[in-house]
Amino acid sequence: MITKVIWETLSVALLLYGLYLVYVFLWFSAFKIIDMDIQTAKLLSGTFIGIILIISSYRWFKKKKEELRLLKEAEEN
């Protein structure tokens, strides 16, 4: 059980680190390549990353809810 908790923690940490890298890449690219204002570039990048984070969280919670439901059914049988 502890390995599963450690694995989930590692996967969340990797997701957040990856999102940070994508955020930095997007705002730097928008700032330098498209020649956009830095605050606007950060705002757009943050919005995009926020959407990805919300979708990922929803999918993760949906998966965990299903796992808990199956675990509860298994305990009842």
N, C-alpha and C positions, 0 to 999 in steps of 0.2 A: 504494500500500500504506500509506503514511504517513497518508493521509487516512482510511483505514479504521480505523487505530489511534486517531487523534484522535477520530473519530466514536464509536467504542466507549467511549473514555474519557469523552467528553462525556455519552453516554447513561447510563453508570454513575454519574457525578456527579449528573446530574439525578434519577436514581432515588433515590439516597441523600438528596439535598436534599428531594425530595418526601416520602420516608418520614419525614424529620425533621419536616416541617411537619404531616403527618398525626399523628405521635406527639404533638406539642405540642397540636394541636387536640383530640385524643382525651382526653389527660389533663387539659387545662384544662376541657373540657366535662364530664368525669366529676366533676372536683373541684368546679366551680361549680354546674352544673345539677343533677346527681344528688346533690350534697352528700356525696360519698364522701371518705374519708381520702386525703390527697395521695399517700402512699406506695403505697396500694392502687391508686389511679388510674394512677400511673406504672407500676406493675408490670403491670397489665392492658393498658395501652397498649403497653408494651414487648413484651409477649408477642404481642400482635396484630401489631405491626410486625415482630417476629422471624419470625413465620409467613409474612408476606408476603415478607420478604427471602429466606427459605429457598426458597419456591416460585419466586420470580423467578430466584434463582441456579440452581436446578435446570433451569428452562426455558432459561436462557441457556447453561449448560454442555451441555445436550442439543442445542441449536441449533449450538453451536460444534463439537461432536463430529461432527455430521452434515456440516457444512461442511468439516471436515478430511477426512472420509471421501470426500466428493465430489472434493476437491482431489487426494487421493492416487490415486483412480481415474482422474482426468483426466491426471495425470502418468504413470501406467502405460500409458495408451493412446497 
